[in-house]
Amino acid sequence: METAAGMYAGLPYITLYWLSGFGDPKYEIWESKKASIAATPEELSFTVYLAFPLEEAEDCRITIRRSDGGLVLATDWFPEEEFELKSFASQADGSVLLQSKYLREVFFIHLRKEYE
């Protein structure tokens, strides 16, 4: 079985879209810090910073790992929770979109080879 880190090797540009059922704004866009990406055989982790809306926010660490049930996302925002992820791969450009289950918080993680 391929590891989470192995699946996403070569996709150093990461954008996280966060849709929230609470508060304003209802969505945020976070960008990865390419130099912060760390991969081990068990997990892929990276730091993101707020790109939209433009306001002060602390960076956050995101971890993607394989669990018994598939891929999960863990984040500093919700330290006691893991969010199950579903993977969608693009045949056209090799990018990957990971989507969390629809709950009060929904995450989309776009991993790609080039910055758009």
N, C-alpha and C positions, 0 to 999 in steps of 0.2 A: 504494500500500500504506500502510495506516495505521501510525503509529509506536506503540511501546509506551507512550510518554507520552500520546499522543493518545487511545489506547483507554481509558485509565484516568482521564482528566480528570473531575473531579467526584466522585471516590471517595476522599475524604481520610482515611477511617478504615481502617487496615490492621492486621491481626493475622497474625502468622506462627506457625505450629505446626511444631515441629521434632521429628521422631521419629528416634531414633538407635538403631543396632544395637549401640552400644558404651556402656558406662558406666551409671551411675545418676544421675539419673532417666532413664528411657527416652524421655521426651518433655518438652518445654518449650513455654511459650506466651510469645511476645514481642509487645509492642504498639508501634505506630509513635508517633513524636513528630510530631504534625500539622504543627508549624512547621518540621520538618526535611525535609519532602517537597519535592524539587526535580525538575522536569520539563524536559527539553530535547526537541527533536524526535527524538533518538536513544535516550533512555533515561529511566527513572523511577527515582529513588533516594530512600532514606529511612533514617532512623535508628530502630532498635528498642531497647527496654529490656525486661529480663526481668520478666514479670508472674507467672509460675508456673514452678517453685516459688519461694517467697519466700526469696531468698538474694542475696548480693552477686554482681554480675556486671557486666562492662563493657558499655556500649552497643555496638551493632554497626551498620555501614553495609551496606545491602542495595541492589543495583542490578538492575533488570530491563531487558533490552534485546532488540531483535530481532536475530537472527543469520540467516545464510543458511538454517539449518534450522528456524527458528521462534524462539520466545521462550526466553531463558536467564536464569538467576539467578546473580549473583556475590555473594559475601559475604566479609567480613573473616575469618570463621572458617576458610575454605578458600581462601586468596588465589590459589592456582594452578589452581583448578577452576571450571568453570561447570556448572550443572545445567539440563538441558533442562526446559522447562515445558509443560504442557498446560493449556489454558484452558477453564473451564466457566462459562457466564453464566446468571444467574437471570432468568427472564422476570418473576417476581413483584415483585422489588424493585430490579432493576438491578445487584445485586452481582455480583462476579466471584470465582471460586475458581481459583487457579493451583496445579497439583500438579506436583512434580518426579517424574521417573522413580523407580521403586523401586530404590534402591541401598542402600548401608550407611547413608545419611542420606536422609531423605525430608522435603521441605518442602511445606507447604500455605500459601498466602498468600490471605487473605480481604480483598478490597477492597470497601468499602461506602460508601454516602452518609451514613449515620447511625451514631452510636455505639450499640452494643447493651449 
